[in-house]
């Protein structure tokens, strides 16, 4: 548990900085176009929709947790 307490704050700061960078937005755009192209080429099979939904949900939850952690840390610093 101590390992998490020592490294998580730094890891979360790096993750938030990377997720908020312009290159990350461009990368997500390129990945979306690529994934859509795969769907078109494969005829939009069931596995394609399942994979897209799973990746989207997991990514959304992880980013949400990182943002909440970042905001909580910032609020503690303001006190």
N, C-alpha and C positions, 0 to 999 in steps of 0.2 A: 504494500500500500504506500510505503514511503517513496518508492520509485515513481509512482504516479503523482504524488504530491510535489515532487521535485521537478519533474519534467513536463507535466501537463500545462502549466501556465505558459511556458516558453513555446511548446508545441502549438497551443491554441493561438498565441499571438502570430506565429508564422502562418498558420492555416488561414486566419482571418485576413492577414496582409496579402497572401497569395490569392484568396478567393475574391478580394476586392480590387485586384489589379486589372488593368485594361486587357492584358494578354489573356487572362483567364476568361473574360467575356468573349473575346475573339475565338479562343479555343473551343468554348462551348458552342458557339455558332457554327464553326467548322464541323464539330462532332455531330451536331444536329443535322446538318446537310448530308454528311456521310451516312448517318444512321437512316435517314429518310431514303437515301439512294439504295441502301441495302434492302429496305422494305419494298421499294418499287421493283428492284431486280428480283426479289424472292416472291413477289405477289402478295405481300402482307400476310404471311402465315400467322398462326396463333402464337408460336414461340416469339415472333417478332414483337407483337403487342405485349406479351407477358414480360419479356426482357426490358422493353422500354418503360413499362410501368414500374417494375421492380427497381431499376436503376434510378429512375426519377424520384421514387418515394424515399429510397435510402439516402440519396444525395440531399433531398429536401430536409429530412430529419437531421442529418449530420450538420448541415449549414445552420439550421435553426438552433441546435444545441450550442454550436460555436458562437453564434451571435448573442444568445442569451448569456453565455458565460462571459463574453466580452463586456456586455452591458452591465452585468452584475459586478464585475471587477472594476469597471469605471465608476459605478455608483459608490462602491466602497472607498475608492480613492478620493471622491468628492466630500466625504464626511469628515 
